[in-house]
């Protein structure tokens, strides 16, 4: 499984904003340049994250982008799912699973457990933790 490039860019954009002072705004051009994200691609990402309630945007001379919540209250899972939708390791995992083997499949429990572990890890990782980890590494 691999997250999309768009989700990776979204995570990097949110991390960039998390490093800023509360209520400080960043221009999308600044984020695009520093995170090496194509500007037109970033505009779409910012829009999706804003719709998901993770970012606030404003136009004008004093406009820009800021986090809608504190970094400690935004998880990796939220950002990834805002861009890619729900994480699904295999089509047989989930409420409306599609499996021709139904309950006789020995693989489904493995996929379900692996997905649950991944989702819990992403849900348990917030952007404040990522900032703290990068500060320790520096």
C-alpha positions in Angstrom: 0.0 0.0 0.0 1.2 3.5 -0.8 -0.5 6.8 0.0 -0.9 9.1 -3.0 1.6 11.8 -3.8 -1.3 14.2 -3.1 -1.7 12.9 0.4 2.1 13.1 1.0 2.0 16.7 -0.2 -0.9 17.4 2.1 0.9 16.0 5.1 4.0 18.1 4.3 1.8 21.3 3.9 0.1 20.7 7.3 3.5 20.0 8.9 4.8 23.3 7.4 1.8 25.2 8.9 2.2 23.4 12.3 5.7 24.8 12.6 4.3 28.4 12.4 3.2 30.5 15.3 -0.6 30.2 16.2 -2.7 32.3 13.9 0.2 33.1 11.6 -0.7 32.7 8.0 1.4 31.4 5.2 1.1 32.2 1.5 0.4 29.1 -0.6 3.3 30.2 -2.8 5.6 30.0 0.2 4.4 26.5 1.2 4.8 25.3 -2.4 8.3 26.6 -2.8 9.6 25.4 0.6 7.9 22.0 0.4 8.6 21.5 -3.4 4.9 21.1 -4.2 3.6 22.2 -7.6 1.6 25.4 -6.9 -1.5 24.3 -8.9 -1.5 20.9 -7.2 -1.2 22.6 -3.7 -4.2 24.8 -4.4 -6.4 21.7 -4.9 -4.9 20.1 -1.7 -5.5 23.3 0.3 -9.1 23.4 -0.9 -9.7 19.8 0.2 -8.1 20.3 3.6 -10.2 23.4 4.1 -13.4 21.6 3.2 -12.4 18.9 5.7 -12.1 21.5 8.4 -8.3 21.1 8.9 -7.2 24.5 7.4 -8.6 28.0 7.3 -7.9 30.1 4.2 -8.4 33.8 3.6 -7.8 36.0 0.5 -6.4 39.4 0.1 -3.2 41.2 1.1 -3.2 39.7 4.6 -4.6 36.4 3.4 -3.1 33.0 3.5 -3.5 29.6 5.1 -3.4 28.6 8.7 -4.4 25.5 10.7 -8.0 25.3 11.8 -7.0 23.6 15.0 -3.9 23.2 17.2 -1.3 20.8 15.8 -1.9 18.4 18.6 -5.5 18.1 17.5 -4.9 17.2 13.9 -3.9 13.6 13.2 -2.1 12.0 10.2 -5.2 9.9 9.6 -7.4 13.0 9.2 -5.1 14.6 6.7 -4.6 11.4 4.6 -8.3 10.6 4.6 -9.2 14.1 3.7 -7.2 13.6 0.5 -7.4 9.9 -0.2 -10.6 8.9 1.5 -10.8 6.0 4.0 -7.8 3.7 4.1 -8.5 0.3 2.6 -5.7 -2.3 2.4 -7.9 -4.6 0.4 -11.4 -4.5 -1.0 -12.4 -7.3 1.4 -11.8 -5.1 4.4 -14.5 -2.9 5.6 -18.3 -2.8 6.1 -19.3 -3.5 2.5 -16.6 -6.0 1.9 -16.4 -7.7 -1.5 -15.0 -11.2 -1.2 -16.0 -14.3 -3.1 -14.7 -16.5 -0.2 -16.8 -14.8 2.5 -16.0 -16.2 5.9 -13.9 -19.1 4.5 -11.0 -16.8 3.6 -7.9 -17.2 5.8 -6.5 -13.9 4.5 -9.3 -11.5 5.5 -8.5 -11.5 9.3 -4.8 -10.7 8.4 -5.9 -7.8 6.2 -8.4 -6.5 8.8 -5.8 -6.7 11.6 -3.1 -4.9 9.5 -5.5 -2.2 8.5 -6.6 -1.7 12.1 -3.0 -1.3 13.2 -2.2 1.1 10.5 -5.3 3.2 11.1 -4.7 3.3 14.9 -1.1 4.3 14.3 -2.1 7.2 12.0 -4.9 8.2 14.3 -2.6 8.2 17.3 0.0 10.4 15.6 -0.7 14.1 15.7 1.3 17.0 14.3 2.5 18.3 17.7 4.1 14.9 18.2 5.8 15.2 14.8 7.1 18.7 15.7 8.5 17.4 19.0 10.2 14.5 17.3 11.8 16.7 14.7 13.0 19.1 17.5 14.7 16.2 19.3 16.3 15.0 16.1 17.7 18.4 15.4 
